[in-house]
């Protein structure tokens, strides 16, 4: 899967996230993916982050750690070297991201998964560590992690495939006046990016002790043998859309 194909997948992923009325997705057929011997032996590295215990004026979340641990365990069975952190501070989060970039620069497959609070400010997306102290919009850049910086670094690696999965549009941590109604759309080149819901919307955190709605279905389809990357996310989107009564559209 070269960069041209991956760009096509990103376009396909976002083309359905318009603000027009969304009809019920059609049933999607299963297609197998052919994997060469070289692809089976290539490096696979994942950074998984789950943040529940937010402090200050940030509301605590129920299930990001459950989600992150489930994704971690599945990727380990798929031969990934998994870097895992939870309830992490800004300093620890930045260090882990830096270590992740260093590991994926040698090629193969890189996966970045984040579950927790995310915020959009003036068109820029940020992932929020648990110790962030954000009272004003102007404080976001210094207290949170820029998603653009992550995507830019991943784009500049020599990997065959890089995947970013963001279950980071949970209940809004701030007032809507701060521009926090969910993450804004990004269209990076050479990456496969999946949001838990469409741009500007928030996603269900799920029942306490379970999983967020998006990751719950993603986990199920990750376990289906022979399901390729595109179909896995399409089927996840379809299931989330239906279970949410057409309110959440990854």
N, C-alpha and C positions, 0 to 999 in steps of 0.2 A: 504494500500500500504506500505509494509515493506521496509527495506533498500535494500534487494536483488532486489526487483522490481525497485526501484528508480535507483540503479546502472545500471540495464538493460536499463532503459530509457536514461541515460546519454550515454551509449555505443551506443545505437541506434541513438541518436542525433548527435554524432560525427562521426559515421561510414561513413556517406555520405559526409564528408567534406574533401575528399582526393583531391589531385592535378590533378587527371585524369580528362578527359573530362566528363562533367556531362550531361546526357541526360534529356529530359523533364520529370519531375516527373509524375507518373501515378495518375489518379484521386483516391482520398482516400475516403473510405466509412466512414460514421458517426457511431460511437458506443457510447451508453449511459454508464454512470458510475453509479454503485450502491453505494449509500451513506448511511451508517448506522446512527441510531439516535445519537450514541455517536459522530460520525464525524460531524454531523450537529451542535452539541452543543460545539464543541471544540474551543479553542482560535485560532483566526486568526489575525496575525499582519503583516503589510507591511510597509517598509520604501521606500518611493518614492523620488528620487532626479532628478531634471532637472536643467542643467546648460547651459545658453545661453551666458551671458555677460562676456566673458573672457577678461583678461587684458594683457597688455604688448605685447609679440610677439605671443600670442595665438589668433588665428582667432575666431571672434565671430560666433556663430551658429544661425540658424534661428528658429528651431522648437523643441528643447529638452523640453522647458517648456510646450509648447502645448501638447507634448507627455506625459509628466509626469502628467499634470493635468487630461488628459483623462484617464490614467491608474488609478490615484487616485480616480476619480469619479466612475469608474466601480467597483473597489474593495470595495468601501464604500457600494455600493448596494448589494454586496455579503457578507456582514457581517464582513468585516475586520476592525480592528482598524488601521487607516492609519496615519503614521507619514510622514509628507510632508515638504520638504524644496526645495528652488530653488535659483539659483545664489548664492550658498553658499561658504563661505571661508573654508580653510582647518580646522581651529579650530572648526567651527560650524558643519562641515561635520563629523569630528571625534567624536564630542560629540553626534550627532544624531545616528551614528553607534553604539556607546557604549550603548546608551539608548535602541536601538533596540535589541541588544544582551541580555540585561537584561530582556526585555519583553518576548523574545521567549524561554527563558531557561525552561519555565514551560510546554512545550509541545504544540501540535497543529500544525498549519501551519504557516510558515514564508516566506514572499516574500520580496526580495531585488531587486529593479528596479533602474537602473541608465541610464540617457540619457545625453550625453555630450561628452567631449573629453576623449579618453582613449589612452594610449601609452604602447608599449612593449619595454622594454630596457633589453638587455642581457637575454631574455627568461622570464622575470618577467613582469607581467601586472600591470598597475597603472591606477587609476581613478583620473581625474584631477579636483581640485576645481578651482573656478573662479579667485582666487587671487594668483595662482601659478606663480612663477617667475623662469622658467626653461630655462637656456641658454646653459647648458651643460648636457650631460648624467648623470654625477656624481651628479647633483643636484636633480634628479628625486625622489630619495628615501625620501629626506627630504621635498620636496614640494608637493608630491602627495600621494594618498592613495593606499597602496598595496592590490591588489585583493586577493592575497594568504592569507593574514591575515583575510580577510572577510570570505573566504571559509573555512579556518581552524576553525574559531570560530563557524560558522554555522554547521559544521560537528560534533562539540562537544556538540550540544544541544540535548535535549531529544525529539525533534519534530518528529511527524509522517512524515512530509514532509517539505522540505525546497526548495525554488525555487529562482534562480538568473536569472534575465533578464538584458542583457547588450546591449543597443543601443549606444555603445561607440566606434564605429569604424568609426566616421565621417571623413570629409576631414582632412588629416594629419596635425597636428598642427606644426610639425617641418619638417626639411629636412629628407629625407630617410636615410641620413648618421647617424642620431641619432637612427635609428632602429624603426621608427614610422609608418610603413606601416600597421597598424592595430594590434589588440591584438593577442597574441599567444594562441594556444589551451591548455586548462587545462582539467584534468579528475579527479575531486574530487569525493570521495566516498560519497554515501548517500545524494547527491544533484541532483536536476534537473537544468541544466544550459542551457540557450539559448543565443546565440550570434546573432547579427543582420546580420552578414555575416561570411564567413569562415575565418580561421586563416590567418593572414597576409594581409588581404584585407580591403578596406575601404567601407563604406556603404553610401547610398544616404541620404542627409539631407532633401530632399523633397522641395516642393515649399514654398516660404516665406508665413507665415501665415497659413500653413497647418500642416502636420505631416511628420516625417521621413518615408521613404518607409516601413521599417520593422514594426514600431509601428502602422502605418496606418492599415495594414492588421491584425496585432495582435488584435487591438481594435475591428475590425469587427468580428473576430472569438470569442473573449471573450464574445460577446453579443449573440452568438448562443446558444439557450437553449439546455441542455443535451449533449453538446460537451465535451468530456473528455480532460484531460490535454495533452495527447500524440497527439491526433488528432488535437487539437487546434494549436499546434506548427507545426505539419506536414502540415496542410493546409496553415498556415502562410508562411512557407518556400516555398511551391508550388507557392503561389500567388506572392510572392516577386520575385522568380526566373523567373516567366513568365513576370511580368511587367517590370523587369529590362533587358529584352532581354538576360537572362541567364548570367548576369554579377554579380549579387548579390545572394548569396546562404546562407541563415541563417543556 
